[in-house]
Amino acid sequence: MTETNKVALVTGANKGIGYEIVRGLAKRGVTVLLGARDAGRRDAAVAKLAAEGLDVTGVPLDVTDAASVEAAAKTIEERHGRLDILVNNAGITGERSQAPGAGAVAEVRRVFDVNVFGVIAVTDAMLPLLRRAAGARVVNMSSSVGSLADMTSDDSMLRDMPAALGYPVSKAALNAVTAQYAKHLRDEGIPVNSVCPGYTATDLNGFSGHRTPEQGAAIAIEMALAGADGPTAGFFDDAGRVAW
């Protein structure tokens, strides 16, 4: 299946799952804008994908910098006039202890700046461009560690994970952001969904995951290319719906 003439932006995409989302979408005929803040890594990733014959262009984008987000939106408007797909993939786990009682407010705030506020900033900036596209959609890269159901279940594998106020809480907040954008855009026919890549080997977890980045990217690509009858306001992994 090809998706010619569609334009997608993937944030935090110079490596790992984001890179494979870009690659997967481009292989399906999508014109993909690879958003990343590091110019050298961004250019290297674009060159590697271009060597495969894929239609990928780099876009400078730091999701925590308002001027950078505004400039990215202006660049996309000038080059393409619209945006069909937005994948909010940029995310960090944070450093140092984020345990309750550890005085981690500053680090938790840094995680939220990327994982939550960055998503809001980019999505708001891209909304005018998404509204110009026929069948636009938004995909937010979340994680099952942000599932409130799993956090509070005695049967969940998450039960024995150390308590942390940064990454898992930010992903729970991101899921709420997804639900609110889905509500806001429902009548305009723009689906908004969260996805979980599974435990994927990336530098976020010291490459300890058992899934490859390509496997982790699959659900985001699926949701990005879902048809008009696709879902909205949902949380999904490869196996289907994930409990909020």
Number of C-alpha atoms within 10 A of each C-alpha: 7 12 14 11 10 23 25 27 28 25 29 25 28 26 18 20 26 28 24 23 30 32 26 20 29 25 19 16 17 24 23 26 25 27 29 25 20 13 15 10 14 23 18 14 23 23 16 12 20 15 10 10 11 22 19 24 18 22 25 20 25 21 29 20 16 15 12 17 22 17 16 23 25 16 14 19 15 10 8 13 16 23 26 25 27 25 30 28 26 23 24 18 20 17 13 10 16 21 15 12 10 11 11 17 15 11 18 23 17 18 24 25 20 23 29 26 20 23 26 19 18 25 21 16 18 24 18 15 21 24 18 13 17 14 19 26 29 26 25 27 26 31 24 24 21 22 21 15 14 18 20 11 11 11 9 12 11 17 13 9 10 9 15 16 20 26 23 20 21 27 26 20 19 24 25 16 21 26 18 14 20 22 16 12 16 14 9 12 15 24 27 29 26 31 29 24 23 21 19 22 19 18 13 14 11 8 14 12 15 12 15 18 22 18 19 25 28 21 24 33 20 18 25 25 22 14 11 13 7 12 14 23 18 19 26 23 21 17 7 11 13 18 13 17
